[in-house]
Amino acid sequence: MPGERRAEVAAQVYSAFVSSASGAQPAALESLYAAHPELADELAALHDLAVEDLYVALLEERRAGRAVDLEQYCAAHPLHARDLREAERDAQALAGLAQELGASGAAPEGLGRYHLRRLLGQGSMGQVYEVWDEELRRSLALKLFTREATDAPLRARFIEEAQVTSQLDHPGIVPVHDLGFTPAGQPYITMKLVKGGTLGDAIASVQRGDAAWPLARGVECLARVCEAVGYAHHKQLLHRDLKPQNVMVGRYGAVYVVDWGLARAFGRAGERVELEGGLETRVAESVRSQADAAPLHTVPGTVIGTPFYMAPELCVPDRAAPDPRVDVYSVGAMLYFLLAGRRPYERPGESSEAHQVLAQLATGAPAPLAQVAPGAAPQLVQVAQRAMARDPEQRYASMEALAEDLRAALAAQAPPALSDSLPPDRPPRAHERRLGALELLLLGVLIFILGLWAGRWFAAP
């Protein structure tokens, strides 16, 4: 269904639901999403917008000097009560954050139409906030570059991330809406706000045995990662930093690949590839890390990727420029983590420094998955082993092939249908053949008797 048509249908469904759900509790929303799984994201977005409107109306009442009790307001809007309480908690947390940042002089200023709501997280290059878009009246995520203004290479990479990501139009890639600059020259980008958690959170839930997160759901998330990154590969772009923290899982099942800051074109090393709109990006090159005790995350200018999930050829000097199979390896490493409950090269009870993991990565394979996860399904173990093959030629040639095998492995684990009384490769036993012949004989006798009865009936005057 086209995007515009989906939005129109979702608006009709949500409007009809709200009209007929007077007094309904928030749990009714889950039934709505379950009844329309193909519209779940659009319906959730409409609900979030309705909550925003209600909460803004509450704030306007308070600004006008009228005392409005939150619980009474929630009682008048039971369907939105849970989210209204959450919005109130976020607003209170933001007030404390604003005081803290204001006292330190770190509060971002000059964001124009975007009003700061709360801090969502912080990375090596900047901070991510939830903001309110005053013009389009919606919540967004805003990523602000906060490194020193003199750090020109990182600043350029931040801007390039926005430009590259904006060209990746896929349901599994968070869309970029805007690129701007504060009066101080800090670049920022705004993008869709994903409400949920990371794939790392989901894997933890699988390991805990959470009923809402069976293993099959985690594997399906990885298959969707393959689809999104496979689309980028068709655009001649590598992600190069796939890891659970860079995969977001929405509250209603959507899966998004985020943080394309290391994305590069693939081809001949050093070559520049022109994308749409005259944008260019560099072809990725293999880079060896300096052997220091850096944290286990992407280190600008040294490690290209995250050691636990990084393909071994990325830490070998003078190797040919990487291709899509470096991303295939990373998905295999995430599958390893999902099945084993620990990352490749990670040893329980031992600290793992970056240089230690890189040294192991460069010299040998991690502990066999069948050994660290003896209860894992053999089909999934085989998929992980092939995706993580040290020789890129032995890996899956594409993300599409990897996704296909992930789903085939899941299908192999599914119980047989109840109607499948006999396996197709087993001939019927003797007593089953006798039963079949007896049934045919009885059917013949019944047909003969009915024929006699019908003949007499038609012959009667």
C-alpha positions as a Markdown table, in Angstrom:
| # | Residue | x | y | z |
|---|---|---|---|---|
| 1 | Met | 0.0 | 0.0 | 0.0 |
| 2 | Pro | 1.5 | 3.4 | -0.9 |
| 3 | Gly | 2.6 | 5.6 | 1.9 |
| 4 | Glu | 0.0 | 8.3 | 1.4 |
| 5 | Arg | -2.8 | 5.7 | 1.2 |
| 6 | Arg | -1.5 | 4.0 | 4.4 |
| 7 | Ala | -1.6 | 7.3 | 6.3 |
| 8 | Glu | -5.1 | 8.0 | 5.1 |
| 9 | Val | -6.4 | 4.5 | 6.0 |
| 10 | Ala | -4.6 | 4.7 | 9.4 |
| 11 | Ala | -6.2 | 8.1 | 10.1 |
| 12 | Gln | -9.7 | 6.6 | 9.4 |
| 13 | Val | -9.0 | 3.6 | 11.5 |
| 14 | Tyr | -7.7 | 5.6 | 14.5 |
| 15 | Ser | -10.6 | 8.1 | 14.3 |
| 16 | Ala | -13.2 | 5.3 | 14.2 |
| 17 | Phe | -11.4 | 3.6 | 17.1 |
| 18 | Val | -11.3 | 6.7 | 19.3 |
| 19 | Ser | -15.0 | 7.5 | 18.5 |
| 20 | Ser | -16.1 | 4.0 | 19.6 |
| 21 | Ala | -13.6 | 3.6 | 22.5 |
| 22 | Ser | -15.1 | 6.0 | 25.0 |
| 23 | Gly | -13.8 | 5.1 | 28.4 |
| 24 | Ala | -11.4 | 2.6 | 27.0 |
| 25 | Gln | -8.1 | 1.9 | 28.9 |
| 26 | Pro | -4.6 | 2.1 | 27.3 |
| 27 | Ala | -4.6 | -1.7 | 26.9 |
| 28 | Ala | -7.2 | -1.3 | 24.2 |
| 29 | Leu | -4.5 | 0.2 | 22.0 |
| 30 | Glu | -2.6 | -3.1 | 21.9 |
| 31 | Ser | -5.8 | -4.8 | 20.5 |
| 32 | Leu | -6.0 | -2.0 | 17.9 |
| 33 | Tyr | -2.4 | -2.6 | 16.8 |
| 34 | Ala | -2.8 | -6.3 | 16.7 |
| 35 | Ala | -5.9 | -6.0 | 14.6 |
| 36 | His | -4.1 | -3.8 | 12.0 |
| 37 | Pro | -0.4 | -5.0 | 12.1 |
| 38 | Glu | 0.3 | -3.5 | 8.7 |
| 39 | Leu | -0.7 | 0.0 | 10.1 |
| 40 | Ala | 0.8 | -0.4 | 13.6 |
| 41 | Asp | 3.5 | 2.3 | 13.1 |
| 42 | Glu | 1.1 | 4.8 | 11.6 |
| 43 | Leu | -1.5 | 4.2 | 14.3 |
| 44 | Ala | 1.1 | 4.5 | 17.0 |
| 45 | Ala | 2.3 | 7.8 | 15.5 |
| 46 | Leu | -1.3 | 9.1 | 15.4 |
| 47 | His | -1.8 | 8.1 | 19.0 |
| 48 | Asp | 1.5 | 9.9 | 20.0 |
| 49 | Leu | 0.3 | 13.0 | 18.2 |
| 50 | Ala | -3.0 | 12.9 | 20.1 |
| 51 | Val | -1.1 | 12.6 | 23.4 |
| 52 | Glu | 1.1 | 15.6 | 22.4 |
| 53 | Asp | -2.0 | 17.7 | 21.6 |
| 54 | Leu | -3.7 | 16.8 | 24.9 |
| 55 | Tyr | -0.5 | 17.5 | 26.9 |
| 56 | Val | 0.1 | 20.8 | 25.2 |
| 57 | Ala | -3.6 | 21.8 | 26.0 |
| 58 | Leu | -2.9 | 20.9 | 29.6 |
| 59 | Leu | 0.2 | 23.1 | 29.7 |
| 60 | Glu | -1.7 | 26.0 | 28.1 |
| 61 | Glu | -4.3 | 25.7 | 30.8 |
| 62 | Arg | -1.6 | 25.9 | 33.5 |
| 63 | Arg | 0.1 | 28.9 | 31.8 |
| 64 | Ala | -3.3 | 30.6 | 31.9 |
| 65 | Gly | -3.2 | 30.3 | 35.6 |
| 66 | Arg | -5.8 | 27.6 | 35.9 |
| 67 | Ala | -4.9 | 24.8 | 38.3 |
| 68 | Val | -5.4 | 21.4 | 36.5 |
| 69 | Asp | -4.9 | 18.2 | 38.4 |
| 70 | Leu | -3.1 | 15.6 | 36.3 |
| 71 | Glu | -5.1 | 12.7 | 37.6 |
| 72 | Gln | -8.4 | 14.4 | 37.0 |
| 73 | Tyr | -7.2 | 15.2 | 33.5 |
| 74 | Cys | -6.2 | 11.6 | 32.9 |
| 75 | Ala | -9.6 | 10.4 | 34.2 |
| 76 | Ala | -11.2 | 12.5 | 31.5 |
| 77 | His | -8.9 | 10.9 | 28.9 |
| 78 | Pro | -8.5 | 7.3 | 30.0 |
| 79 | Leu | -7.2 | 6.1 | 26.6 |
| 80 | His | -4.3 | 8.5 | 26.8 |
| 81 | Ala | -3.8 | 8.4 | 30.6 |
| 82 | Arg | -0.6 | 6.3 | 30.6 |
| 83 | Asp | 1.1 | 8.4 | 28.0 |
| 84 | Leu | 0.0 | 11.7 | 29.7 |
| 85 | Arg | 1.6 | 10.6 | 32.9 |
| 86 | Glu | 4.8 | 9.7 | 31.1 |
| 87 | Ala | 4.8 | 13.1 | 29.4 |
| 88 | Glu | 4.5 | 14.8 | 32.8 |
| 89 | Arg | 7.4 | 12.8 | 34.2 |
| 90 | Asp | 9.5 | 13.7 | 31.1 |
| 91 | Ala | 8.6 | 17.4 | 31.5 |
| 92 | Gln | 9.7 | 17.3 | 35.2 |
| 93 | Ala | 12.9 | 15.5 | 34.3 |
| 94 | Leu | 13.6 | 18.1 | 31.6 |
| 95 | Ala | 13.1 | 20.9 | 34.0 |
| 96 | Gly | 15.8 | 19.4 | 36.2 |
| 97 | Leu | 18.1 | 18.9 | 33.2 |
| 98 | Ala | 17.6 | 22.4 | 32.0 |
| 99 | Gln | 18.6 | 23.8 | 35.4 |
| 100 | Glu | 21.7 | 21.5 | 35.5 |
| 101 | Leu | 22.8 | 22.3 | 31.9 |
| 102 | Gly | 22.0 | 26.0 | 32.4 |
| 103 | Ala | 24.2 | 26.2 | 35.4 |
| 104 | Ser | 27.1 | 24.6 | 33.5 |
| 105 | Gly | 26.5 | 26.6 | 30.4 |
| 106 | Ala | 26.1 | 23.4 | 28.3 |
| 107 | Ala | 22.5 | 23.9 | 27.3 |
| 108 | Pro | 22.1 | 24.0 | 23.5 |
| 109 | Glu | 20.8 | 27.3 | 22.2 |
| 110 | Gly | 19.6 | 28.6 | 18.9 |
| 111 | Leu | 17.6 | 25.5 | 17.8 |
| 112 | Gly | 14.9 | 27.7 | 16.3 |
| 113 | Arg | 11.6 | 25.8 | 15.8 |
| 114 | Tyr | 12.9 | 22.9 | 17.9 |
| 115 | His | 12.1 | 23.0 | 21.6 |
| 116 | Leu | 14.2 | 20.9 | 23.9 |
| 117 | Arg | 12.3 | 18.2 | 25.9 |
| 118 | Arg | 14.8 | 15.7 | 27.3 |
| 119 | Leu | 18.2 | 14.2 | 26.8 |
| 120 | Leu | 18.0 | 10.7 | 25.3 |
| 121 | Gly | 21.6 | 9.8 | 25.1 |
| 122 | Gln | 25.2 | 10.8 | 24.5 |
| 123 | Gly | 27.9 | 9.5 | 22.2 |
| 124 | Ser | 31.4 | 10.2 | 21.2 |
| 125 | Met | 30.4 | 13.1 | 18.8 |
| 126 | Gly | 27.4 | 14.6 | 20.5 |
| 127 | Gln | 24.1 | 14.4 | 22.3 |
| 128 | Val | 20.7 | 13.2 | 21.3 |
| 129 | Tyr | 17.6 | 15.0 | 22.5 |
| 130 | Glu | 13.9 | 14.6 | 22.2 |
| 131 | Val | 12.6 | 17.9 | 20.8 |
| 132 | Trp | 9.2 | 19.4 | 19.8 |
| 133 | Asp | 8.9 | 20.7 | 16.3 |
| 134 | Glu | 6.8 | 23.8 | 16.8 |
| 135 | Glu | 5.9 | 24.2 | 13.1 |
| 136 | Leu | 4.8 | 20.7 | 12.3 |
| 137 | Arg | 3.7 | 19.9 | 15.9 |
| 138 | Arg | 5.5 | 16.6 | 16.3 |
| 139 | Ser | 8.2 | 15.0 | 18.5 |
| 140 | Leu | 11.6 | 14.4 | 16.8 |
| 141 | Ala | 15.0 | 13.2 | 17.8 |
| 142 | Leu | 17.7 | 15.9 | 17.5 |
| 143 | Lys | 21.4 | 14.9 | 17.3 |
| 144 | Leu | 23.7 | 17.8 | 18.2 |
| 145 | Phe | 27.4 | 17.9 | 17.5 |
| 146 | Thr | 29.1 | 18.9 | 20.7 |
| 147 | Arg | 32.8 | 18.3 | 20.1 |
| 148 | Glu | 35.3 | 21.2 | 19.9 |
| 149 | Ala | 34.8 | 23.5 | 16.9 |
| 150 | Thr | 38.4 | 22.9 | 16.0 |
| 151 | Asp | 37.7 | 19.2 | 15.5 |
| 152 | Ala | 37.1 | 19.7 | 11.7 |
| 153 | Pro | 37.3 | 16.0 | 10.6 |
| 154 | Leu | 34.7 | 14.8 | 13.1 |
| 155 | Arg | 32.5 | 17.8 | 12.2 |
| 156 | Ala | 32.7 | 17.0 | 8.5 |
| 157 | Arg | 31.9 | 13.3 | 9.3 |
| 158 | Phe | 28.8 | 14.4 | 11.3 |
| 159 | Ile | 27.5 | 16.5 | 8.4 |
| 160 | Glu | 28.3 | 13.7 | 5.9 |
| 161 | Glu | 26.3 | 11.3 | 8.0 |
| 162 | Ala | 23.3 | 13.5 | 7.7 |
| 163 | Gln | 23.7 | 13.9 | 4.0 |
| 164 | Val | 24.3 | 10.2 | 3.3 |
| 165 | Thr | 21.5 | 9.0 | 5.6 |
| 166 | Ser | 19.0 | 11.4 | 4.0 |
| 167 | Gln | 19.4 | 9.5 | 0.7 |
| 168 | Leu | 18.5 | 6.1 | 2.3 |
| 169 | Asp | 14.8 | 5.9 | 1.8 |
| 170 | His | 13.9 | 2.6 | 3.4 |
| 171 | Pro | 11.4 | 1.6 | 6.2 |
| 172 | Gly | 14.3 | 0.1 | 8.2 |
| 173 | Ile | 16.4 | 3.3 | 8.2 |
| 174 | Val | 15.5 | 6.3 | 10.4 |
| 175 | Pro | 14.7 | 9.2 | 8.0 |
| 176 | Val | 16.6 | 12.5 | 8.4 |
| 177 | His | 14.3 | 15.5 | 8.3 |
| 178 | Asp | 16.6 | 18.5 | 8.7 |
| 179 | Leu | 20.3 | 19.6 | 8.9 |
| 180 | Gly | 20.9 | 22.9 | 10.7 |
| 181 | Phe | 23.5 | 24.9 | 12.7 |
| 182 | Thr | 23.3 | 26.8 | 15.9 |
| 183 | Pro | 24.5 | 30.4 | 16.1 |
| 184 | Ala | 27.7 | 29.0 | 17.6 |
| 185 | Gly | 28.2 | 26.9 | 14.4 |
| 186 | Gln | 27.3 | 23.5 | 16.0 |
| 187 | Pro | 25.7 | 21.3 | 13.4 |
| 188 | Tyr | 22.6 | 19.3 | 14.3 |
| 189 | Ile | 20.3 | 16.9 | 12.5 |
| 190 | Thr | 16.7 | 16.0 | 13.2 |
| 191 | Met | 15.2 | 12.6 | 12.5 |
| 192 | Lys | 12.2 | 10.4 | 13.4 |
| 193 | Leu | 11.9 | 9.7 | 17.1 |
| 194 | Val | 11.9 | 6.0 | 17.7 |
| 195 | Lys | 10.2 | 5.0 | 20.9 |
| 196 | Gly | 11.5 | 1.7 | 22.1 |
| 197 | Gly | 14.9 | 0.2 | 22.9 |
| 198 | Thr | 18.0 | -1.1 | 21.2 |
| 199 | Leu | 18.6 | -4.6 | 19.9 |
| 200 | Gly | 20.9 | -5.0 | 22.9 |
| 201 | Asp | 17.9 | -4.5 | 25.2 |
| 202 | Ala | 16.0 | -7.0 | 23.2 |
| 203 | Ile | 18.8 | -9.6 | 23.3 |
| 204 | Ala | 18.9 | -9.2 | 27.1 |
| 205 | Ser | 15.2 | -9.9 | 27.2 |
| 206 | Val | 15.6 | -13.0 | 25.1 |
| 207 | Gln | 18.4 | -14.2 | 27.5 |
| 208 | Arg | 16.1 | -13.6 | 30.5 |
| 209 | Gly | 13.4 | -15.7 | 28.9 |
| 210 | Asp | 11.0 | -12.8 | 28.6 |
| 211 | Ala | 7.7 | -14.1 | 27.1 |
| 212 | Ala | 7.4 | -11.1 | 24.9 |
| 213 | Trp | 10.8 | -11.8 | 23.4 |
| 214 | Pro | 11.1 | -15.4 | 22.2 |
| 215 | Leu | 14.3 | -16.2 | 20.3 |
| 216 | Ala | 12.4 | -16.2 | 17.0 |
| 217 | Arg | 11.6 | -12.5 | 17.4 |
| 218 | Gly | 15.2 | -11.7 | 18.0 |
| 219 | Val | 16.2 | -13.6 | 14.8 |
| 220 | Glu | 13.5 | -11.8 | 12.8 |
| 221 | Cys | 14.9 | -8.5 | 13.9 |
| 222 | Leu | 18.3 | -9.5 | 12.5 |
| 223 | Ala | 16.6 | -10.5 | 9.2 |
| 224 | Arg | 15.1 | -7.0 | 9.0 |
| 225 | Val | 18.5 | -5.5 | 9.7 |
| 226 | Cys | 19.7 | -7.4 | 6.7 |
| 227 | Glu | 17.0 | -6.0 | 4.5 |
| 228 | Ala | 17.7 | -2.4 | 5.5 |
| 229 | Val | 21.5 | -2.7 | 5.1 |
| 230 | Gly | 21.0 | -4.7 | 1.9 |
| 231 | Tyr | 19.2 | -1.7 | 0.5 |
| 232 | Ala | 22.2 | 0.5 | 1.5 |
| 233 | His | 24.5 | -1.9 | -0.3 |
| 234 | His | 22.4 | -1.5 | -3.5 |
| 235 | Lys | 23.2 | 2.2 | -3.1 |
| 236 | Gln | 26.9 | 1.2 | -2.9 |
| 237 | Leu | 27.2 | 2.1 | 0.8 |
| 238 | Leu | 28.6 | 0.1 | 3.7 |
| 239 | His | 27.5 | 0.7 | 7.3 |
| 240 | Arg | 30.7 | -0.6 | 8.9 |
| 241 | Asp | 29.5 | -0.3 | 12.5 |
| 242 | Leu | 26.6 | -2.7 | 12.9 |
| 243 | Lys | 26.1 | -3.6 | 16.5 |
| 244 | Pro | 23.1 | -4.1 | 18.8 |
| 245 | Gln | 23.4 | -0.5 | 20.1 |
| 246 | Asn | 23.0 | 0.8 | 16.5 |
| 247 | Val | 19.7 | -1.1 | 15.9 |
| 248 | Met | 16.6 | 0.4 | 17.4 |
| 249 | Val | 13.5 | -1.7 | 18.0 |
| 250 | Gly | 10.2 | 0.3 | 18.2 |
| 251 | Arg | 7.5 | -0.5 | 20.7 |
| 252 | Tyr | 5.3 | -2.1 | 18.0 |
| 253 | Gly | 7.8 | -4.2 | 16.1 |
| 254 | Ala | 9.5 | -1.8 | 13.8 |
| 255 | Val | 13.3 | -2.3 | 13.4 |
| 256 | Tyr | 15.6 | 0.6 | 12.4 |
| 257 | Val | 19.4 | 0.7 | 11.6 |
| 258 | Val | 20.8 | 3.9 | 13.0 |
| 259 | Asp | 24.2 | 5.7 | 13.3 |
| 260 | Trp | 25.5 | 5.8 | 9.7 |
| 261 | Gly | 28.5 | 8.0 | 10.8 |
| 262 | Leu | 31.0 | 5.4 | 9.4 |
| 263 | Ala | 29.1 | 4.7 | 6.2 |
| 264 | Arg | 31.3 | 4.7 | 3.2 |
| 265 | Ala | 31.0 | 3.7 | -0.4 |
| 266 | Phe | 32.7 | 0.5 | -1.6 |
| 267 | Gly | 34.7 | 0.1 | -4.7 |
| 268 | Arg | 38.4 | 0.9 | -5.3 |
| 269 | Ala | 40.1 | 2.2 | -2.1 |
| 270 | Gly | 40.6 | 6.0 | -2.1 |
| 271 | Glu | 38.1 | 6.5 | -4.9 |
| 272 | Arg | 35.3 | 9.0 | -4.4 |
| 273 | Val | 31.8 | 8.0 | -5.3 |
| 274 | Glu | 29.1 | 10.5 | -6.3 |
| 275 | Leu | 25.7 | 10.0 | -4.9 |
| 276 | Glu | 22.5 | 11.8 | -5.7 |
| 277 | Gly | 22.4 | 15.7 | -5.7 |
| 278 | Gly | 26.2 | 15.9 | -6.3 |
| 279 | Leu | 27.0 | 14.5 | -2.9 |
| 280 | Glu | 30.3 | 12.5 | -2.8 |
| 281 | Thr | 31.6 | 10.0 | -0.2 |
| 282 | Arg | 34.9 | 8.2 | 0.1 |
| 283 | Val | 35.4 | 4.5 | -0.6 |
| 284 | Ala | 36.3 | 2.7 | 2.6 |
| 285 | Glu | 39.8 | 1.6 | 3.3 |
| 286 | Ser | 41.2 | -1.0 | 5.7 |
| 287 | Val | 42.7 | 0.6 | 8.9 |
| 288 | Arg | 44.7 | -1.0 | 11.6 |
| 289 | Ser | 44.1 | 0.1 | 15.2 |
| 290 | Gln | 46.8 | 1.4 | 17.4 |
| 291 | Ala | 47.4 | -1.1 | 20.1 |
| 292 | Asp | 46.2 | 0.9 | 23.1 |
| 293 | Ala | 43.7 | 0.4 | 25.8 |
| 294 | Ala | 40.9 | 2.3 | 24.1 |
| 295 | Pro | 37.3 | 1.7 | 25.1 |
| 296 | Leu | 35.5 | -1.0 | 23.2 |
| 297 | His | 33.7 | 1.3 | 20.7 |
| 298 | Thr | 34.4 | 3.0 | 17.5 |
| 299 | Val | 37.6 | 5.1 | 17.8 |
| 300 | Pro | 37.6 | 7.9 | 15.1 |
| 301 | Gly | 40.7 | 7.6 | 12.9 |
| 302 | Thr | 41.8 | 4.2 | 14.3 |
| 303 | Val | 39.3 | 1.4 | 14.6 |
| 304 | Ile | 36.7 | 1.3 | 11.8 |
| 305 | Gly | 33.9 | -0.5 | 13.6 |
| 306 | Thr | 33.5 | -2.0 | 17.0 |
| 307 | Pro | 35.9 | -4.8 | 17.8 |
| 308 | Phe | 33.4 | -7.4 | 19.0 |
| 309 | Tyr | 31.4 | -7.1 | 15.8 |
| 310 | Met | 34.1 | -6.0 | 13.3 |
| 311 | Ala | 35.2 | -8.2 | 10.4 |
| 312 | Pro | 38.8 | -9.4 | 10.7 |
| 313 | Glu | 39.9 | -7.9 | 7.4 |
| 314 | Leu | 39.3 | -4.4 | 8.7 |
| 315 | Cys | 42.2 | -4.7 | 11.1 |
| 316 | Val | 44.7 | -6.1 | 8.6 |
| 317 | Pro | 46.9 | -3.5 | 6.8 |
| 318 | Asp | 47.2 | -3.4 | 3.1 |
| 319 | Arg | 44.1 | -5.4 | 2.6 |
| 320 | Ala | 41.8 | -4.7 | -0.4 |
| 321 | Ala | 39.0 | -2.2 | 0.2 |
| 322 | Pro | 36.2 | -3.8 | 2.2 |
| 323 | Asp | 32.9 | -4.8 | 0.5 |
| 324 | Pro | 29.4 | -5.7 | 1.8 |
| 325 | Arg | 30.7 | -8.8 | 3.5 |
| 326 | Val | 32.1 | -6.8 | 6.3 |
| 327 | Asp | 28.5 | -5.9 | 7.3 |
| 328 | Val | 27.5 | -9.6 | 6.8 |
| 329 | Tyr | 30.1 | -10.5 | 9.4 |
| 330 | Ser | 28.7 | -8.0 | 11.9 |
| 331 | Val | 25.2 | -9.5 | 11.6 |
| 332 | Gly | 26.7 | -12.9 | 12.1 |
| 333 | Ala | 28.4 | -11.6 | 15.3 |
| 334 | Met | 25.1 | -10.2 | 16.6 |
| 335 | Leu | 23.5 | -13.6 | 15.9 |
| 336 | Tyr | 26.4 | -15.1 | 17.9 |
| 337 | Phe | 25.6 | -12.8 | 20.8 |
| 338 | Leu | 21.9 | -13.6 | 20.6 |
| 339 | Leu | 22.4 | -17.3 | 20.7 |
| 340 | Ala | 25.3 | -17.4 | 23.2 |
| 341 | Gly | 24.4 | -14.5 | 25.5 |
| 342 | Arg | 28.0 | -13.2 | 25.2 |
| 343 | Arg | 29.8 | -11.4 | 22.4 |
| 344 | Pro | 32.5 | -13.0 | 20.2 |
| 345 | Tyr | 35.9 | -13.0 | 21.9 |
| 346 | Glu | 34.2 | -12.1 | 25.2 |
| 347 | Arg | 35.3 | -14.2 | 28.2 |
| 348 | Pro | 33.0 | -14.3 | 31.2 |
| 349 | Gly | 34.6 | -12.7 | 34.3 |
| 350 | Glu | 37.4 | -11.1 | 32.3 |
| 351 | Ser | 37.8 | -7.5 | 31.2 |
| 352 | Ser | 38.3 | -7.1 | 27.5 |
| 353 | Glu | 40.4 | -4.1 | 26.3 |
| 354 | Ala | 40.2 | -3.0 | 22.7 |
| 355 | His | 43.7 | -4.0 | 21.9 |
| 356 | Gln | 43.1 | -7.5 | 23.4 |
| 357 | Val | 40.0 | -8.1 | 21.3 |
| 358 | Leu | 41.7 | -6.7 | 18.2 |
| 359 | Ala | 44.7 | -9.0 | 18.7 |
| 360 | Gln | 42.4 | -12.0 | 19.0 |
| 361 | Leu | 40.3 | -10.9 | 16.0 |
| 362 | Ala | 43.5 | -10.6 | 13.9 |
| 363 | Thr | 44.9 | -14.0 | 14.8 |
| 364 | Gly | 41.9 | -16.4 | 15.1 |
| 365 | Ala | 38.2 | -17.1 | 15.3 |
| 366 | Pro | 36.2 | -16.8 | 18.5 |
| 367 | Ala | 35.2 | -19.8 | 20.6 |
| 368 | Pro | 33.0 | -22.1 | 18.5 |
| 369 | Leu | 29.3 | -21.1 | 18.9 |
| 370 | Ala | 28.3 | -24.8 | 19.3 |
| 371 | Gln | 30.6 | -24.9 | 22.3 |
| 372 | Val | 29.5 | -21.7 | 24.1 |
| 373 | Ala | 25.8 | -22.3 | 23.2 |
| 374 | Pro | 25.3 | -26.1 | 23.1 |
| 375 | Gly | 21.5 | -25.7 | 23.2 |
| 376 | Ala | 21.3 | -23.4 | 20.2 |
| 377 | Ala | 19.5 | -24.7 | 17.1 |
| 378 | Pro | 22.0 | -26.3 | 14.7 |
| 379 | Gln | 20.6 | -24.4 | 11.7 |
| 380 | Leu | 21.1 | -21.0 | 13.4 |
| 381 | Val | 24.6 | -22.0 | 14.5 |
| 382 | Gln | 25.4 | -22.9 | 10.8 |
| 383 | Val | 24.1 | -19.5 | 9.7 |
| 384 | Ala | 26.2 | -17.6 | 12.2 |
| 385 | Gln | 29.4 | -19.7 | 11.4 |
| 386 | Arg | 29.0 | -18.9 | 7.7 |
| 387 | Ala | 28.3 | -15.2 | 8.2 |
| 388 | Met | 31.4 | -15.0 | 10.4 |
| 389 | Ala | 33.8 | -17.0 | 8.2 |
| 390 | Arg | 37.2 | -15.4 | 8.4 |
| 391 | Asp | 37.6 | -15.7 | 4.7 |
| 392 | Pro | 35.2 | -13.2 | 3.1 |
| 393 | Glu | 34.8 | -15.5 | 0.2 |
| 394 | Gln | 33.2 | -18.1 | 2.4 |
| 395 | Arg | 30.6 | -15.7 | 3.8 |
| 396 | Tyr | 27.2 | -14.9 | 2.4 |
| 397 | Ala | 27.6 | -12.9 | -0.7 |
| 398 | Ser | 24.7 | -10.6 | 0.1 |
| 399 | Met | 22.5 | -9.5 | 3.0 |
| 400 | Glu | 19.5 | -10.9 | 1.1 |
| 401 | Ala | 21.0 | -14.4 | 1.1 |
| 402 | Leu | 21.7 | -14.1 | 4.9 |
| 403 | Ala | 18.1 | -12.9 | 5.6 |
| 404 | Glu | 16.7 | -15.8 | 3.6 |
| 405 | Asp | 18.8 | -18.4 | 5.6 |
| 406 | Leu | 17.8 | -16.8 | 8.9 |
| 407 | Arg | 14.2 | -17.2 | 8.1 |
| 408 | Ala | 14.7 | -20.7 | 6.7 |
| 409 | Ala | 16.4 | -21.7 | 10.0 |
| 410 | Leu | 13.4 | -20.3 | 11.9 |
| 411 | Ala | 11.0 | -22.2 | 9.7 |
| 412 | Ala | 13.0 | -25.4 | 10.4 |
| 413 | Gln | 12.4 | -24.9 | 14.1 |
| 414 | Ala | 8.6 | -24.5 | 13.7 |
| 415 | Pro | 6.5 | -27.5 | 14.9 |
| 416 | Pro | 4.7 | -29.5 | 12.2 |
| 417 | Ala | 1.1 | -28.7 | 11.5 |
| 418 | Leu | -1.4 | -30.8 | 13.4 |
| 419 | Ser | -2.9 | -32.0 | 10.1 |
| 420 | Asp | 0.4 | -33.6 | 9.0 |
| 421 | Ser | -0.4 | -37.0 | 10.4 |
| 422 | Leu | 2.2 | -38.8 | 8.3 |
| 423 | Pro | 5.7 | -37.6 | 7.3 |
| 424 | Pro | 5.8 | -37.4 | 3.5 |
| 425 | Asp | 8.8 | -39.7 | 3.2 |
| 426 | Arg | 7.3 | -42.7 | 5.2 |
| 427 | Pro | 5.1 | -45.2 | 3.3 |
| 428 | Pro | 1.8 | -46.2 | 5.0 |
| 429 | Arg | 2.1 | -49.1 | 7.4 |
| 430 | Ala | 0.1 | -52.4 | 6.8 |
| 431 | His | -2.7 | -51.6 | 9.2 |
| 432 | Glu | -3.1 | -48.2 | 7.6 |
| 433 | Arg | -3.4 | -49.8 | 4.2 |
| 434 | Arg | -6.0 | -52.3 | 5.5 |
| 435 | Leu | -8.0 | -49.4 | 7.0 |
| 436 | Gly | -8.0 | -47.6 | 3.7 |
| 437 | Ala | -9.3 | -50.7 | 1.8 |
| 438 | Leu | -12.1 | -51.2 | 4.3 |
| 439 | Glu | -13.2 | -47.6 | 4.0 |
| 440 | Leu | -13.4 | -48.0 | 0.2 |
| 441 | Leu | -15.4 | -51.2 | 0.5 |
| 442 | Leu | -17.9 | -49.6 | 2.9 |
| 443 | Leu | -18.3 | -46.6 | 0.6 |
| 444 | Gly | -19.0 | -48.9 | -2.4 |
| 445 | Val | -21.7 | -50.8 | -0.4 |
| 446 | Leu | -23.3 | -47.5 | 0.6 |
| 447 | Ile | -23.4 | -46.3 | -3.0 |
| 448 | Phe | -25.0 | -49.6 | -4.1 |
| 449 | Ile | -27.8 | -49.4 | -1.5 |
| 450 | Leu | -28.5 | -45.8 | -2.4 |
| 451 | Gly | -28.7 | -46.7 | -6.0 |
| 452 | Leu | -31.2 | -49.5 | -5.4 |
| 453 | Trp | -33.3 | -47.1 | -3.2 |
| 454 | Ala | -33.3 | -44.4 | -5.9 |
| 455 | Gly | -34.2 | -46.8 | -8.6 |
| 456 | Arg | -37.3 | -48.0 | -6.7 |
| 457 | Trp | -38.3 | -44.5 | -5.9 |
| 458 | Phe | -38.3 | -43.4 | -9.5 |
| 459 | Ala | -40.1 | -46.6 | -10.6 |
| 460 | Ala | -43.0 | -46.0 | -8.2 |
| 461 | Pro | -46.2 | -44.5 | -9.8 |
